[in-house]
């Protein structure tokens, strides 16, 4: 009987430890989620401001605001790369919501870190801080063809940015459908940021496409 009671005591201690660990895990994950929500909210605010700038024709301001949005997206993405989120993604049912958040932040970060810098580079000297002398620097005309190194570089930047954005869109479409309203909102904010990057890309690309060279 004494041995039986000792076994029960050990089991009780193990269960108590597991419950405590689960409680601590939940608290840590909740705090981490709050940081992700805050970073995502700020990213969404800057994305909305960027949209206003695009409508007003202020590409320089729009890109600056998108860069700010991108910084917050990357911060949120980095927060979800820890072991807490990896474990949470394996939880039945709600794990798919965690996967949706991580997937969206990965996609938005891809746009922020790999597409935006190329769009910024393409905008410099074309739509932002335009300088005709710099734009035509190194230009040459041979066999009826005008060659402008700056324009060739800009078009390559836009081509690279377009490839990244295609990849990002494919990642977004592959995301699982969230179960909760809060996660749905976070995913929507991520899509909004990607849409703003796309809008900046389309604006610059439509202008550069008409420039020979």
C-alpha angles and dihedrals in degrees: 000000000000091000090050091053091049090053090050090049092052091048090050091051092049091049091048091051091049092050091048091049090049090050093050090046090052093050093048092047091048091053091047091049090053090055090049091049092050093049091046091050092053091046089052092050092053091046090055091049089050089054090055090051092051090052089050091050094244100135094168093057091043092055092047090053092046089052088055090049089050092052091056092045091053090048090052091046092051090052091057094051094077127103092258091067093042090057093043091054089064094057111112117257098351091052089079089059089054089049090051092053093047092045094050093048091048090052094045090047090051089056092045097048102032107028105031096056090053092048090049090050092049092049094054108098094004109060099355124056090350117205119177093199092053092044092054095040110131093009117157138180120215134160091353093307125116114216120195113176093199092056092045089053092047093050090050090051090051092047090053091046090050091053090052092049091050088053091048093051091051090052092050094051090051094057119116117249110260120237099207130064094229093055090045088055092050091050089049090053090051091051090049091056091049089049090054092051088050091050092052090047093051092047094053095038092053091055098042093047089066094053114093118229 
